[in-house]
Structures are given as C-alpha cells and as structure tokens.
Amino acid sequence: MNFHEVYARYAAPVQRFAYWLCRDEQLAQDLTSETFTRAWLRLDRLREPTLRSYLFAITRNLYLADRRRHRREVDLPDSLAATQPAPQTTAETAEHLAWLQQALGRLSERERSALLLRSREELSYAEIAATLKISLSAAKVTVHRARLKLLMARAEQENHER
C-alpha cells in the first residue's frame, strides 16, 4: 500500500478520532496532518494489519503531548496589557545602557565575567570560582572590586554632569 492509498483510506477516521479527542476542528486538522507526516516518515515499517491502530496511537500521543504543553500555559489577565514606555524613559534607558556597556568595557575580562555571572546569571560565588577557575575568596573579591569600579564610574559621571 503506498502513502496516497494510506492517506485516502485513513485520513477521515483519524481526523474524526482527533476531533472527538480535542473537540477543536483546527487542532484536529493539525493532529491529523502531524499523524500522517510521522506515518510517512516510517512508511517502510508500516504493516497493513496494525496500520489503523498505529495511526490512532500516533494521534492520541500527539494529542496528549499537546495537552501537557498547554497545561503549563496560563492566560494573562487583561489588566497586564502591554504599555509603551514614555519616549523620555526610552531615551534615558538607552543612554544608561550605553554608559553601562562602556563602563563594563573598562573592567578586566575576569572582573566583567565575574560580575555578569553573579548579577545576570545569579551564580553563587562557588560556581563563579569554578567557572573562572579561581579560588572562592578570589571570586568574592573580584565581584566586589568590579562593583566598586562601576560605582566609582557612576559617581564620576554624575559629578561630570553637574
């Protein structure tokens, strides 16, 4: 039996089964399409006596996987509608980001790495030490010095702006 014959014979029952599982016409069509895509990829292994049950098993497994995926999703309340920041806020943020990138560029690679691992990636000092292949106390000192350098650079910028 070639794939065209398999599809012509079993597409309607598979789609009907998918619809009764999910009660959603669009999802049933998607499940049917994915079922036959997977069957087509395994066409050489398909056997006529078990073909129908095999297609239904694929459809059911796809449906269950879809349910598991959607179970982790939650709808956001309408009160969380996206808002655009004010143009002044956007400009200030861009300016601050540019300053921060420049200040980070003035740190040594080790200081920059340690600081980013701690502040952005939230690694423990022990994890930072292992990542950078330094001692635990060196990791703590390196992060501390990097923070001090950024604070001094910020104070210097503020004094310059006045």
Secondary structure, 3 states (H helix, E strand, C coil): CCHHHHHHHHHHHHHHHHHHHHCCHHHHHHHHHHHHHHHHHCHHHCCHHHHHHHHHHHHHHHHHHHHHHHHCCCCCCHHHCCCCCCHHHHHHHHHHHHHHHHHHHHCCHHHHHHHHHHHCCCCCHHHHHHHHCCCHHHHHHHHHHHHHHHHHHHHHHHHHHC
